[in-house]
Amino acid sequence: MKQTKTIYLEPVKDQTEGEHIETTLTHLIGADRVAFNDNPDEIEIEFDTPMNLNTLEKAVYDLGCTVLY
């Protein structure tokens, strides 16, 4: 079942960091689409099982970003 969720985080430092986050998350199994919204502190992710929001948030955290909610 496909889901689309937004992860809110502290704004990324620059475009390079944002691209690195998008690329890394896109390569996770189950992640179909990853894109920053108009704000540099919101990532919209479309994913399918077996992926879940907690796993995606942990991946963002592991990249050195602070997940706000």
C-alpha positions as CSV (number, residue, x, y, z in Angstrom):
1,M,0.0,0.0,0.0
2,K,1.5,3.3,-1.1
3,Q,1.7,6.1,1.4
4,T,2.9,9.7,1.2
5,K,4.2,11.4,4.3
6,T,6.1,14.6,5.1
7,I,9.1,14.6,7.5
8,Y,9.9,17.9,9.1
9,L,13.5,18.7,10.0
10,E,15.8,21.5,10.7
11,P,16.6,23.3,7.4
12,V,19.4,21.8,5.4
13,K,22.6,23.7,5.1
14,D,22.8,23.9,1.3
15,Q,21.6,22.4,-1.9
16,T,24.3,19.7,-1.9
17,E,23.2,18.4,1.5
18,G,19.6,18.3,0.3
19,E,20.5,16.4,-2.8
20,H,22.5,13.9,-0.7
21,I,19.5,13.3,1.5
22,E,17.2,12.9,-1.5
23,T,19.5,10.4,-3.2
24,T,20.2,8.4,-0.1
25,L,16.5,8.0,0.8
26,T,15.5,7.3,-2.8
27,H,17.8,4.2,-2.7
28,L,16.1,2.7,0.3
29,I,13.9,-0.3,-0.6
30,G,10.3,0.8,-0.7
31,A,11.0,4.5,-1.2
32,D,9.5,5.5,-4.5
33,R,9.8,9.3,-4.5
34,V,11.7,11.7,-2.3
35,A,11.6,15.5,-2.7
36,F,12.0,18.6,-0.6
37,N,8.8,20.7,-0.6
38,D,9.1,24.5,-1.2
39,N,10.5,24.8,2.3
40,P,14.0,23.4,3.0
41,D,12.8,21.8,6.2
42,E,10.1,19.5,4.7
43,I,10.8,16.3,2.8
44,E,7.9,14.6,1.1
45,I,8.3,10.8,0.7
46,E,6.2,8.4,-1.2
47,F,6.8,4.8,-0.1
48,D,5.4,1.3,-0.1
49,T,5.6,-1.6,2.3
50,P,7.9,-2.9,3.7
51,M,9.1,0.7,4.3
52,N,7.6,2.7,7.2
53,L,7.8,6.2,8.5
54,N,10.0,5.3,11.5
55,T,12.6,3.7,9.3
56,L,12.6,6.8,7.0
57,E,13.0,9.2,10.0
58,K,15.9,7.1,11.3
59,A,17.6,7.2,7.9
60,V,17.3,11.0,7.9
61,Y,18.6,11.1,11.5
62,D,21.5,8.9,10.5
63,L,22.4,11.4,7.8
64,G,23.0,14.0,10.5
65,C,19.7,15.8,10.3
66,T,17.5,16.7,13.2
67,V,14.0,15.4,12.7
68,L,11.5,17.7,14.3
69,Y,8.3,15.6,13.9
